[in-house]
Amino acid sequence: MIIQPRVRGFICLTSHPEGTAEHVKQQIDHIKFKGKIENGPKKVLVIGASTGFGLASRITAAFGSDAATIGVFFEKPAAPGKPGTAGWYNTAAFENEAHALGLYAKSINGDAFSDDIKKQTIDLIKKDLGQVDLVVYSLASPRRTHPKTGVAHMSVLKPIGQAFTDKTVDFHSGVVSDISIQPVESEEDVQNTIAVMGGEDWKFWIEQLKDAGVLADGVKTVAYSYIGPALTYPIYRNGTIGRAKDDLEGTVPLLNDLLKDIDGISYVSVNKALVTQSSSAIPVVPLYISLVYKVMKEKGIHEGTIEQMQRLFADRLYIKGEVPLDDKGRIRVDDWEMREDVQTEVAKLWEQITTENLEQISDITGYRNDFFKLFGFNFDTVDYDKDTNEVIKIPSINE
């Protein structure tokens, strides 16, 4: 079938198998160019492995350290006349590239919040790898059915305490406008958001993996967070999502206690603001990203997800000696984004930005391009007017 982008709001409803394969290949090429990561991981579990930072983590581990990888995710398979999700195609491309180099790569498609998928994952580790030495937790989901209570929790994206008004952009039309978001109405909504996006499921995974004996001595586990600048605090860090991120970061000492008898350690890595399927849904953030892209590209310090994860692995997680942490015990690979010179310039541009000057003083074009590339579009090497085979299988999954 011929597959063109069909967009509704901040979601692209279609994805292109050849384009997503090209996107994966470009990320692999970057890791190969950077060279091997000394003392990197060898057996890796990535929870939330099909897009964004999770996919980039899996690529970095496999092609930077020759690691065997198991990826867990929840994606829609392709069917005749119906393209699969981008994450489905990404994983098919990743497995094909990994297998071509003789690397072990298997995947599990299902609800990572469930005990059943945790058990399937543990069984696969036992059967094929024995143990894993790195667990990456990179789940992004708007809802979670709690495995113990059966309660379905829905996250909400709102400020806490008072309404929030600021600029935002429709990145498709290029219209900059003011947006007002009312505060969350109840503490229950805050707790639901924490239940979905906080640290409890990460803890459940590590507990069950450890109880099953599939965590190697010296195991590392890392989850991902974001802080951002003060202008996004009301909707992000001081809002409902921020409370969930606080809970995620507060899980680290609990996991360190759990892992100390096997010399294991847990980290939260605070990453850079980037175009992902998750971040495009947050008001204000796309406009901020388009400005920070402009400033960081001009300074020669812009990174995408793959550059971020390569630096996390090579310069943080697997350096010799102590892993550098901030005063709250977090890894920071948002350090270039949060540099004072970068943030000062972004703040100045934020005051000036309008619909009329958006193209001139921001990188909204780069934002749009990165958005469509998430779904396999906007690649010069792909002819989007030609038929493509939409029914792509993931080698390790029998759907």
C-alpha distance (Angstrom), angle and dihedral (degrees) to the residues before:
residue distance angle dihedral
M1 . . .
I2 3.81 . .
I3 3.81 108.3 .
Q4 3.80 120.3 -160.2
P5 3.82 126.7 171.0
R6 3.80 114.8 -86.4
V7 3.78 111.1 -170.5
R8 3.78 132.0 -164.8
G9 3.80 112.0 -179.1
F10 3.80 109.5 -56.9
I11 3.82 93.8 -13.8
C12 3.78 128.3 84.6
L13 3.81 107.1 -148.1
T14 3.80 95.1 -159.4
S15 3.79 134.5 50.6
H16 3.78 132.6 -167.2
P17 3.83 121.2 -130.0
E18 3.81 96.0 -152.5
G19 3.80 92.7 45.1
T20 3.79 94.2 48.6
A21 3.82 89.3 48.1
E22 3.81 88.6 53.3
H23 3.82 90.1 49.3
V24 3.81 91.1 52.4
K25 3.81 91.5 46.1
Q26 3.81 91.9 52.3
Q27 3.81 90.1 52.9
I28 3.80 91.3 48.3
D29 3.81 90.0 49.3
H30 3.81 90.2 54.7
I31 3.80 92.0 53.0
K32 3.81 91.9 47.5
F33 3.82 89.7 49.3
K34 3.82 91.4 52.4
G35 3.81 91.7 53.5
K36 3.78 133.7 -134.6
I37 3.81 120.3 -29.4
E38 3.78 107.3 -124.8
N39 3.82 113.9 -124.3
G40 3.80 90.1 -0.1
P41 3.81 125.9 162.4
K42 3.80 121.2 -72.2
K43 3.82 105.2 -169.8
V44 3.78 114.9 33.5
L45 3.80 137.3 -178.5
V46 3.81 115.7 -162.3
I47 3.80 115.8 -167.8
G48 3.79 106.4 -160.5
A49 3.81 93.6 22.1
S50 3.79 105.6 158.1
T51 3.82 106.9 76.7
G52 3.79 143.3 15.1
F53 3.79 120.3 -2.7
G54 3.81 92.8 -7.2
L55 3.80 93.2 56.6
A56 3.81 90.9 44.0
S57 3.81 89.4 51.1
R58 3.79 91.1 52.3
I59 3.81 92.0 48.2
T60 3.82 91.3 47.8
A61 3.81 92.6 50.3
A62 3.80 94.7 46.0
F63 3.79 101.7 41.0
G64 3.81 97.9 28.2
S65 3.81 97.4 45.3
D66 3.83 105.1 16.0
A67 3.81 86.5 -117.0
A68 3.76 125.1 172.5
T69 3.81 105.8 -124.2
I70 3.78 137.7 -160.6
G71 3.79 115.0 -166.8
V72 3.80 126.1 -161.8
F73 3.82 122.1 -164.8
F74 3.81 144.1 136.5
E75 3.80 111.1 -118.5
K76 3.80 137.9 150.8
P77 3.81 113.8 -110.3
A78 3.77 120.7 -131.6
A79 3.81 119.0 -101.7
P80 3.82 132.4 -176.5
G81 3.81 107.1 -68.5
K82 3.81 92.2 2.7
P83 3.80 120.4 87.4
G84 3.79 117.5 -138.0
T85 3.78 121.1 -121.8
A86 3.80 119.4 -81.3
G87 3.81 89.8 -108.4
W88 3.81 90.5 56.1
Y89 3.80 92.3 52.6
N90 3.82 92.2 41.8
T91 3.78 90.5 56.3
A92 3.80 93.8 46.7
A93 3.80 89.4 52.7
F94 3.81 92.4 45.3
E95 3.81 93.5 51.0
N96 3.81 92.3 47.0
E97 3.82 91.7 51.5
A98 3.82 92.8 44.4
H99 3.80 93.7 47.8
A100 3.82 90.5 48.8
L101 3.81 87.4 62.5
G102 3.79 93.2 44.7
L103 3.81 94.0 -106.4
Y104 3.80 121.0 147.6
A105 3.82 110.9 -116.6
K106 3.79 126.9 162.6
S107 3.78 131.2 163.2
I108 3.80 139.6 -155.7
N109 3.81 120.6 -153.2
G110 3.79 115.2 -156.6
D111 3.79 146.9 78.9
A112 3.81 105.4 -40.7
F113 3.81 89.6 -164.5
S114 3.81 90.3 64.9
D115 3.80 126.3 91.9
D116 3.81 89.3 -134.2
I117 3.82 93.5 62.5
K118 3.81 90.2 44.4
K119 3.80 89.0 54.1
Q120 3.83 92.7 46.8
T121 3.81 89.0 51.1
I122 3.80 93.2 48.7
D123 3.82 90.7 48.9
L124 3.81 90.9 51.3
I125 3.82 92.5 48.6
K126 3.81 90.8 49.7
K127 3.80 92.4 47.7
D128 3.80 99.8 44.5
L129 3.81 111.6 16.7
G130 3.79 107.3 18.9
Q131 3.80 92.8 -147.1
V132 3.82 139.9 4.2
D133 3.81 125.5 -131.9
L134 3.83 97.7 -162.8
V135 3.82 130.7 39.6
V136 3.81 116.5 -170.8
Y137 3.80 115.6 -164.4
S138 3.81 110.5 -160.9
L139 3.80 107.1 147.4
A140 3.80 119.7 155.6
S141 3.78 115.0 -177.5
P142 3.81 135.8 143.2
R143 3.81 93.8 -142.3
R144 3.79 140.8 31.7
T145 3.77 131.8 -168.9
H146 3.78 104.6 -146.2
P147 3.82 109.0 -122.9
K148 3.82 94.2 -145.5
T149 3.81 102.4 40.5
G150 3.81 102.5 25.0
V151 3.82 89.2 -132.7
A152 3.83 114.3 145.9
H153 3.81 109.1 -134.7
M154 3.82 120.7 -161.8
S155 3.79 120.8 -160.9
V156 3.81 121.7 -135.9
L157 3.79 128.5 -153.4
K158 3.80 105.4 -142.2
P159 3.79 143.7 124.2
I160 3.80 119.2 -105.8
G161 3.80 123.5 -125.4
Q162 3.79 102.4 1.2
A163 3.79 141.2 26.1
F164 3.78 118.0 -87.8
T165 3.81 124.4 -140.7
D166 3.80 125.2 -178.4
K167 3.78 143.5 121.0
T168 3.76 124.3 -61.3
V169 3.79 135.6 169.2
D170 3.78 135.9 -135.4
F171 3.79 93.4 -137.9
H172 3.81 92.4 -159.7
S173 3.81 97.1 54.8
G174 3.81 97.5 26.6
V175 3.80 93.2 -129.0
V176 3.80 114.2 149.9
S177 3.80 113.2 -156.0
D178 3.77 142.6 155.4
I179 3.77 117.8 -94.3
S180 3.80 128.1 -164.3
I181 3.78 120.2 -159.8
Q182 3.76 120.5 -169.1
P183 3.80 118.1 -132.5
V184 3.76 122.7 -100.0
E185 3.79 110.1 -81.8
S186 3.78 102.1 -143.3
E187 3.78 142.8 20.1
E188 3.82 85.6 -122.3
D189 3.82 89.5 68.5
V190 3.80 89.7 51.5
Q191 3.81 91.2 50.0
N192 3.81 91.3 47.7
T193 3.79 89.8 53.7
I194 3.81 90.3 49.6
A195 3.82 89.6 49.2
V196 3.83 90.5 54.9
M197 3.81 102.2 36.8
G198 3.80 105.1 21.0
G199 3.79 130.4 90.4
E200 3.80 103.7 -85.8
D201 3.82 96.6 94.6
W202 3.83 91.7 45.6
K203 3.81 87.0 53.7
F204 3.81 91.7 47.7
W205 3.82 90.1 52.8
I206 3.80 94.2 49.9
E207 3.83 92.7 44.8
Q208 3.79 92.7 51.6
L209 3.81 94.4 42.7
K210 3.79 90.3 50.2
D211 3.81 94.2 45.6
A212 3.82 88.2 52.6
G213 3.81 91.4 52.6
V214 3.81 94.5 -121.8
L215 3.82 97.8 122.8
A216 3.80 113.1 95.1
D217 3.80 122.4 -134.6
G218 3.80 107.8 -87.1
V219 3.82 92.3 23.7
K220 3.79 117.4 172.0
T221 3.79 125.6 -152.8
V222 3.79 126.1 -171.0
A223 3.80 134.2 -175.2
Y224 3.79 127.4 -171.6
S225 3.79 131.1 -117.9
Y226 3.79 141.2 165.8
I227 3.79 134.3 -143.0
G228 3.81 108.1 171.8
P229 3.81 131.0 175.7
A230 3.79 127.8 -43.4
L231 3.81 92.3 -101.5
T232 3.83 90.5 67.1
Y233 3.82 95.3 41.9
P234 3.84 97.6 97.1
I235 3.81 93.6 55.3
Y236 3.79 97.6 30.8
R237 3.80 125.0 18.6
N238 3.82 96.8 22.8
G239 3.81 93.2 36.4
T240 3.78 133.6 76.0
I241 3.82 93.4 -72.5
G242 3.80 90.1 51.3
R243 3.79 90.5 55.0
A244 3.80 88.2 53.7
K245 3.82 90.9 48.9
D246 3.83 89.4 50.3
D247 3.80 87.6 54.6
L248 3.82 91.2 48.2
E249 3.80 91.5 50.8
G250 3.81 90.4 45.4
T251 3.81 88.9 58.7
V252 3.83 91.9 68.8
P253 3.85 97.1 81.2
L254 3.82 90.0 46.2
L255 3.80 91.0 53.6
N256 3.79 92.6 44.2
D257 3.81 89.1 56.1
L258 3.80 89.6 48.1
L259 3.81 93.4 49.5
K260 3.80 102.0 38.8
D261 3.82 95.1 95.6
I262 3.82 89.5 60.3
D263 3.84 93.1 40.1
G264 3.79 90.0 -111.2
I265 3.78 126.5 151.8
S266 3.79 137.5 -163.7
Y267 3.78 130.7 -149.3
V268 3.76 140.6 -176.8
S269 3.79 113.0 -144.2
V270 3.80 116.5 -154.8
N271 3.80 105.0 -146.0
K272 3.80 135.4 -164.0
A273 3.81 125.4 -88.7
L274 3.80 106.4 -95.7
V275 3.78 140.2 162.5
T276 3.80 105.9 -89.3
Q277 3.79 132.9 148.2
S278 3.81 86.9 -102.1
S279 3.81 100.4 46.8
S280 3.81 94.0 47.8
A281 3.82 88.1 65.5
I282 3.81 95.1 59.6
P283 3.82 116.5 91.9
V284 3.85 115.4 -123.9
V285 3.83 92.2 14.3
P286 3.86 98.1 89.5
L287 3.81 90.4 53.7
Y288 3.80 91.4 47.7
I289 3.83 91.0 48.0
S290 3.81 91.9 50.7
L291 3.82 88.8 55.1
V292 3.80 96.6 43.4
Y293 3.83 89.3 48.7
K294 3.82 89.7 54.5
V295 3.80 94.2 49.5
M296 3.80 96.5 42.1
K297 3.81 93.6 46.3
E298 3.81 90.0 51.7
K299 3.82 89.1 51.8
G300 3.81 92.5 46.3
I301 3.81 93.9 -119.9
H302 3.81 102.3 104.8
E303 3.81 116.7 132.3
G304 3.79 134.7 -174.7
T305 3.80 125.8 -152.1
I306 3.81 93.6 -81.2
E307 3.82 94.0 49.9
Q308 3.81 88.7 48.1
M309 3.80 94.0 51.4
Q310 3.79 93.7 44.3
R311 3.80 89.3 54.1
L312 3.82 91.7 44.9
F313 3.80 91.9 54.1
A314 3.81 99.4 37.7
D315 3.82 101.0 37.1
R316 3.81 102.6 28.8
L317 3.81 120.5 17.1
Y318 3.81 97.5 37.0
I319 3.80 105.3 30.3
K320 3.80 118.8 122.9
G321 3.79 111.2 -99.1
E322 3.79 128.6 6.6
V323 3.80 120.1 0.1
P324 3.84 106.3 -122.8
L325 3.82 111.2 -115.0
D326 3.80 135.2 179.2
D327 3.81 124.2 -117.7
K328 3.81 89.7 -82.7
G329 3.80 94.2 51.8
R330 3.81 96.3 -103.3
I331 3.79 130.5 135.1
R332 3.81 110.2 -122.8
V333 3.78 120.9 -150.9
D334 3.79 89.5 151.7
D335 3.82 85.4 75.5
W336 3.82 95.4 109.9
E337 3.82 92.2 46.8
M338 3.80 91.3 50.3
R339 3.81 95.5 47.6
E340 3.79 109.9 131.2
D341 3.82 94.2 -121.7
V342 3.83 91.3 51.9
Q343 3.79 94.9 47.6
T344 3.82 93.4 44.9
E345 3.81 90.8 55.4
V346 3.81 92.9 44.8
A347 3.82 90.9 50.8
K348 3.82 90.9 52.4
L349 3.80 92.0 49.4
W350 3.81 91.0 46.4
E351 3.81 90.0 61.5
Q352 3.82 91.2 50.3
I353 3.81 102.4 41.4
T354 3.83 119.1 117.4
T355 3.78 136.8 153.2
E356 3.80 88.7 -97.4
N357 3.82 97.2 55.2
L358 3.83 98.9 30.3
E359 3.82 94.6 106.2
Q360 3.81 92.5 47.7
I361 3.81 103.2 46.2
S362 3.81 102.0 29.6
D363 3.80 136.5 48.8
I364 3.81 94.8 -122.2
T365 3.83 87.4 141.8
G366 3.80 89.9 58.4
Y367 3.80 89.9 47.1
R368 3.82 92.5 52.5
N369 3.79 91.3 45.3
D370 3.80 92.7 51.9
F371 3.82 90.7 46.4
F372 3.79 93.3 55.3
K373 3.80 92.1 42.6
L374 3.83 88.1 60.4
F375 3.81 85.9 68.1
G376 3.80 97.2 40.1
F377 3.80 99.4 -96.5
N378 3.83 133.2 122.5
F379 3.80 96.0 40.9
D380 3.82 113.4 140.2
T381 3.80 91.5 -148.2
V382 3.83 93.6 61.0
D383 3.83 125.0 78.0
Y384 3.80 103.7 -145.1
D385 3.82 92.9 -172.7
K386 3.80 91.7 64.6
D387 3.77 128.8 85.5
T388 3.78 114.5 -98.6
N389 3.79 131.4 -170.8
E390 3.80 104.3 -105.8
V391 3.82 95.0 -177.0
I392 3.80 99.7 85.3
K393 3.79 119.0 161.8
I394 3.77 127.8 -149.0
P395 3.83 102.9 -126.7
S396 3.82 95.9 -134.7
I397 3.82 96.1 44.6
N398 3.78 122.7 75.6
E399 3.81 103.0 -154.6
